[in-house]
Amino acid sequence: MKSTRNDATNQRIERITSHHAIVGIDIAKDVHAAQVTDFRGRTLTPRHVSFTNTEAGFQKLLHWMQEAGAKHGKTSFLVGMEPTGHYWHNLADWLLKQGIEVVLVNPVTTHRNKENRDNSPSKNDPKDALVIADVVSRGYYTNYAPQEPVFDGIKAAMSAREYWVGQSIALGNRIVRWIDLYFPEFRSVFLEWDGVRSLATLKAFPLPVDLQQLNADEVMEGWRSQGMRRVAGASGKAKAVELLNAAAHSVGKSNTNDAARHDIFRLLHVYKETQLILEEMQREIEALLEQVPVVQQLRSLHGLGTITIASLLGCAGGLHHYAHGRQLLRRAGLNLAERTSGKHKGQIKLSKRGDSMLRKYLYLGMLSLVRQNSDFKHWHARNQLKGMSKMYSIFKLIGKLARILIGMIQRGEMYSSGSQDTLVA
């Protein structure tokens, strides 16, 4: 399809003919609801059908669709559904295996069109299914086509990693809370609580009372017992003395020492397990990326890290099907939107109607590029000299990055530093 929005919408509408039956499905966890219309929005059955999220339920839906199609002379089906959570995947993939076209409708579109037929804000599953069928007939949908297994694998690994990163952050916050309660002076000795020496201290001497009868040599021996290899030397002994002084004057809570000690040991144990899981997932993601040829092209852009590349390929696919960087920005919800009416001209903002993970890692990837890549560092500085704020410059450069990436993939070229969009074979 063409990248112009009007042309693309027209092509989606023209794709639907008088031979099509349009099936709208309201997705739920256990029981879905479906309605069927023709290409003009006329309902073809007296009532909706409900079916379970099982193979028997899917067969019931298919039989119902075929009966309605045969009765009204429809030879093709176009099934529309909202991508609600993860509940729609199994049904969509099963329908594709039966040779039935599946398209996706944005939940916001359904919400804003629910009053079209009855001028009522009421909501229920059969009504939502009918609204979905209506908006599909007007071309407000996107095609659903499963990605190649390797890209699905990358997407699944990145989604899982997001969960474990969240767990790691939550545990870290809990440990910091514990330190603030029971040993607040600890943070003045160790600026980073998760450093090797500070973690060894929390495991060997979690509370100030555990340090108050010790000397510097005994503190270093405790570090050594926790697996630290380099504990001695002038800096090590100085740090031990500083820790002992902090413990001697601590104002931390001390009336629940046994419970506090058990709590920090549990937190540190789970935190360590979480870090091991994240390291394992990093290796899995790198192994998956080795199976994708375009990764070498993406890595030619110095500063674009493994996780950013994985999020690009997992959320956006192989990038070959994008004709312009604007399409990638729209996929991430980084396209611009404004509200203008009459004399009122609204502020232009990001639409944020897209994949939030892709949006997040394009932003984080750009922060890395403006620190490490000489070209992006130069463009960022130049933008600020023109009067742009740092944040405005970052998002402007994300647009440049999208155009560069799609250009590299479309031409099969590597990135060449030293020019705005210079690409070499």
C-alpha positions, 0 to 999 in steps of 0.5 A, spaced: 500 500 500 502 507 499 504 511 505 499 516 504 494 515 509 488 517 504 490 512 499 491 507 504 484 508 507 481 508 500 485 501 498 482 498 504 475 500 503 476 497 495 478 491 498 471 489 501 466 487 495 459 485 495 461 478 496 464 479 503 461 478 509 464 482 515 465 479 522 466 483 528 468 479 534 469 482 541 474 479 544 474 477 552 478 472 556 473 466 556 467 467 551 467 472 545 461 475 541 461 476 534 456 479 529 456 479 521 454 484 516 455 485 509 460 491 506 454 496 507 453 495 514 447 491 514 447 485 519 446 478 516 444 474 522 438 476 527 442 475 533 450 475 535 453 468 537 457 467 543 463 462 543 468 460 548 476 461 547 477 453 545 477 449 539 470 447 539 468 454 540 472 456 534 469 451 530 462 454 532 464 460 530 466 458 523 460 454 522 456 460 524 460 464 519 459 459 513 451 458 514 450 466 514 455 466 508 451 461 504 444 464 506 446 471 503 451 469 497 457 471 501 464 467 498 469 471 502 470 473 509 473 479 513 474 478 520 475 484 525 477 484 532 481 488 537 487 486 539 485 486 547 491 484 551 493 477 549 486 473 548 486 475 541 492 471 538 490 464 539 483 466 535 487 470 530 492 465 528 487 459 528 482 463 523 488 464 518 490 457 518 483 456 516 484 461 510 480 467 513 483 474 512 484 477 519 484 485 521 485 489 527 481 495 529 484 500 534 480 499 541 480 507 541 476 507 534 471 502 537 470 506 543 469 513 539 464 509 534 459 506 539 454 511 538 453 511 531 447 506 530 443 507 536 446 514 539 447 511 546 453 511 550 451 504 552 456 498 551 455 491 551 459 485 547 454 484 542 454 491 540 461 492 540 462 486 535 457 490 531 461 496 531 467 493 530 464 490 523 462 497 522 469 500 522 472 495 518 467 496 512 469 503 512 477 501 512 479 503 519 483 497 520 490 494 520 492 488 516 494 482 521 500 477 519 504 473 523 511 475 523 516 470 522 518 465 528 525 469 529 521 475 530 516 473 534 521 469 538 525 476 539 518 479 541 516 474 546 523 475 549 523 482 550 516 482 553 519 477 558 525 481 559 520 487 560 517 484 566 524 482 569 527 489 569 520 491 572 521 486 578 529 488 578 527 495 579 522 494 584 526 489 588 532 495 588 527 500 590 525 495 596 532 494 598 533 502 598 527 503 602 530 498 607 537 501 607 534 508 609 530 505 615 535 501 618 542 503 616 541 510 612 549 512 613 550 506 608 549 510 602 554 516 604 559 510 604 557 507 598 554 511 593 551 505 589 548 500 593 548 495 588 556 495 587 560 489 588 563 491 595 556 494 597 553 488 596 558 484 600 557 489 606 549 488 606 550 480 606 556 480 611 554 486 615 547 488 614 546 492 620 550 497 624 550 493 630 553 487 626 559 492 625 560 496 632 565 491 635 569 489 629 576 492 626 577 494 619 581 487 618 575 483 620 571 487 615 575 486 610 575 478 612 567 479 611 568 482 604 572 476 602 568 471 605 562 473 600 567 472 594 570 479 593 577 478 590 580 484 591 578 487 598 585 489 601 589 495 599 589 502 601 582 504 598 579 497 601 582 499 608 580 506 608 573 504 606 572 499 611 574 505 616 569 509 613 564 504 614 565 503 621 565 510 623 558 510 619 556 504 623 558 507 630 554 513 629 548 510 625 541 513 627 537 507 623 531 503 626 534 498 631 528 495 635 527 489 630 534 487 628 532 480 627 526 481 622 530 486 618 536 481 617 531 476 615 528 481 610 534 484 607 537 477 606 531 475 602 531 481 598 538 480 596 537 473 594 531 474 590 535 480 587 541 476 585 536 471 582 533 476 578 540 479 575 541 472 573 535 471 569 536 477 566 543 475 564 540 469 561 535 473 557 541 477 554 544 471 551 538 468 549 536 475 545 543 475 542 542 468 540 536 470 536 539 476 533 544 472 530 539 469 526 537 475 523 541 478 517 539 485 517 542 485 524 549 487 522 546 493 518 543 495 524 550 494 528 554 498 523 550 504 526 555 505 532 551 506 539 545 502 537 545 497 542 543 490 542 536 491 546 534 497 542 535 493 536 532 487 539 526 491 540 526 494 533 526 487 530 521 484 535 516 490 535 516 492 528 519 486 524 524 485 519 523 493 517 523 490 509 516 492 509 516 499 511 517 504 505 519 510 509 521 512 516 514 515 517 511 509 517 516 506 523 514 512 527 507 511 526 508 504 529 511 507 535 506 512 536 511 517 535 508 521 529 505 528 530 498 530 532 494 536 533 487 539 535 485 545 530 478 548 530 476 554 527 481 560 530 483 555 535 490 552 533 492 547 538 499 544 541 502 539 536 504 533 540 506 526 539 500 521 538 502 515 542 498 511 539 502 505 537 507 500 540 509 503 547 515 498 548 518 500 541 517 508 543 520 507 549 527 503 546 527 508 540 527 514 545 533 510 550 536 508 543 537 516 541 539 517 548 545 512 547 546 515 540 547 522 542 552 520 547 556 515 543 555 516 536 559 522 533 554 524 527 548 524 532 552 528 537 553 533 532 546 534 530 544 534 537 549 540 538 547 543 532 539 543 534 540 546 540 544 552 537 538 553 533 534 554 539 531 547 540 530 544 547 534 538 548 528 534 549 525 537 542 532 535 539 531 528 541 525 527 538 527 530 532 533 526 531 528 520 532 525 521 526 532 522 522 534 515 525 527 512 523 529 515 516 536 512 516 534 505 518 529 504 513 533 507 508 539 502 510 534 496 510 531 498 503 538 499 500 541 493 503 547 498 505 551 499 512 551 506 515 557 511 514 559 516 519 561 523 517 555 525 513 547 526 515 545 520 511 551 517 507 550 510 506 555 505 503 554 498 500 
